[in-house]
Amino acid sequence: MLAASSILLITMGARQSLGLFVSPLEEATGMGIVAISFAMAVGQFVWGAVQPIFGAVADRFGPGRVLVAGALMLAAGSALTSIASSEWLLVLILGVLHAAGAGAGSFSILIGATAQRLPEEKRAFASGFINAGGSLGQFIFAPLNQFIISTFGWVAALYAMAVAALATIPLSRPLTAHRPGTPAGNAPGVVAGIPTLTDQLRIAARDRSYWCLHAGFFTCGFHIAFLVTHLPGEVNLCSLPASVAAGSLAIIGLANIAGSLTAGALGNTFRMKWLLFWIYFSRAAAIAIYLAAPKTALTFYVFAAALGFTWLATVPPTAGLVGKLFGVRYLATLFGLTLLSHQIGGFFGAWLGGIALVRFGDFGWMWYADIVLALGAALINLPIRERRVLRLAPQGA
C-alpha cells in the first residue's frame, strides 16, 4: 500500500499540476490556448486509454515492467515538453508520451496489484489509501511547480518532474515481489472454473451495473480535467494572482486525502453506490454555490476544499464495485476500462474549456454543464446492483 501510494503521489502530482504550464507554454511558444488545451485533452484521453492495456499486461505478466516503462515515458515526456515548438509536437510529447507514462503508473495498475495481495475486507480501505497518495502528490507538486516556475522558469520545473518520475522505479519493487501469475484464491468463481480475460470482458460488457459505473465516471473525468486544466485561467479572469490557482490546486489535493480515506473507510460499511450518489450530488451543490459567491481568493480556497473532498473520492467505491461485481483477478483491466470512460470525459472537459474561453470569453457554460452532468452522474449510480456476477454467458448468446 505504501509503495503504490508513493508511486501515485509522483505520477498524479506531475499530471494534476500541468494546468500551471498552460500560460508559460502559450507565452514561450506562441501557441494559442485552444491548441494547448487540445494537447492536454489528448493527454486526458491517452491517460485513460492506456490503463486497460497496461492493466491487461500487468494482469498477465505482473506490474513490474509496466511501472518501469511508465517511469521512463513520464520522465521523457516531462523533459521533452520543453522543446515542443508546434501544436502536433506538443500533442505527441505531452498528449501521448507524458500521459501514457502517467497512465502506466496510475490507479488501475496500482490498485489491481495491491488488491491481489490483500484480503477482501481490506481492499476498500487500500484503494482509498492509494488514492490519498495521488491527492498528496497534487498538494505537494502544485505549489512546488509554481515556485520553480516563478523562480527558475517553466523548463526547470519540467526537468524536476522528469527526475521525480524516475524515482518511481525503485518504489515499484515491493509490488513485484510476488507476480500474480495465477488467479487469487478469492477471484470470481464460476461453475466451470476461473474465467479467462475474454470471458470476463464479455460478462462485464453485458452487465448493466458496470455500464452505470462507466457513465458516472465519465462525468468525474469531465469535472477533473476541466478544473485541472482551466482553474488557473478562471483565477486569471477574476484578476487574482497565479499563486491563488496554485494554492487552490494544493488545497484540492489536501482535501482529497481526507475524502479518499473517508470514502475507502465508508466503503466497508455503507453501500458503495450510495457513496457515489452523494459524492456527485455534493459536487453539483459546490459548483452552484461557487457561481453565486463573490470571486475572491477566499472563495477559491473554500471552493477548492469543498470540491477537493470529493475530487477523486469516486475511485475507491468505483474500484470497490468493480471488484465486488467481478472479483480481483482482472481488476486492473476492468477498472482500467472504467478509467477510459473517465478520461473520455476528461478529453471533453479540457478541450471544451479552451473552446468556451475563446468563444464566450469565460467558462460560464462549462460550469453549468458541470452541474447538469454531476446531477446525472448521481442518479445513474442508483440502479447499480451490488452483487457478484458469477455465471459465464453462453458463447453463442
C-alpha positions, 0 to 999 in steps of 0.5 A: 500500500505504501509503495503504490501510494508513493508511486501515485503521489509522483505520477498524479502530482506531475499530471494534476499540476500541468494546468500551471504550464498552460500560460508559460507554454502559450507565452514561450511558444506562441501557441494559442490556448485552444491548441494547448488545451487540445494537447492536454485533452489528448493527454486526458484521453491517452491517460485513460486509454492506456490503463486497460492495456497496461492493466491487461499486461500487468494482469498477465505478466505482473506490474513490474515492467509496466511501472518501469516503462511508465517511469521512463515515458513520464520522465521523457515526456516531462523533459521533452515538453520543453522543446515542443515548438508546434501544436502536433509536437506538443500533442505527441510529447505531452498528449501521448508520451507524458500521459501514457507514462502517467497512465502506466503508473496510475490507479488501475495498475496500482490498485489491481496489484495491491488488491491481489495481495490483500484480503477482501475486507481490506481492499476498500480501505487500500484503494482509498489509501492509494488514492490519498497518495495521488491527492498528496502528490497534487498538494505537494507538486502544485505549489512546488511547480509554481515556485520553480516556475516563478523562480527558475522558469517553466523548463526547470520545473519540467526537468524536476518532474522528469527526475521525480518520475524516475524515482518511481522505479525503485518504489515499484519493487515491493509490488513485484515481489510476488507476480500474480501469475495465477488467479487469487484464491478469492477471484470470481468463481464460476461453475466451470472454473476461473474465467479467462480475460475474454470471458470476463470482458464479455460478462462485464460488457453485458452487465448493466451495473458496470455500464452505470459505473462507466457513465458516472465516471465519465462525468468525474473525468469531465469535472477533473480535467476541466478544473485541472486544466482551466482553474488557473485561467478562471483565477486569471479572469477574476484578476487574482494572482497565479499563486491563488490557482496554485494554492487552490490546486494544493488545497484540492489535493489536501482535501482529497486525502481526507475524502479518499480515506473517508470514502475507502473507510465508508466503503466497508460499511455503507453501500458503495453506490450510495457513496457515489450518489452523494459524492456527485450530488455534493459536487453539483451543490459546490459548483452552484454555490461557487457561481453565486459567491463573490470571486475572491481568493477566499472563495477559491480556497473554500471552493477548492476544499469543498470540491477537493473532498470529493475530487477523486473520492469516486475511485475507491467505491468505483474500484470497490464495485468493480471488484465486488461485481467481478472479483480481483483477478482482472481488476486492473483491466476492468477498472482500467476500462472504467478509467477510459470512460473517465478520461473520455470525459476528461478529453471533453472537459479540457478541450471544451474549456479552451473552446468556451474561453475563446468563444464566450470569453469565460467558462460560464457554460462549462460550469453549468454543464458541470452541474447538469452532468454531476446531477446525472452522474448521481442518479445513474449510480442508483440502479447499480446492483451490488452483487457478484456476477458469477455465471459465464454467458453462453458463447453463442448468446 
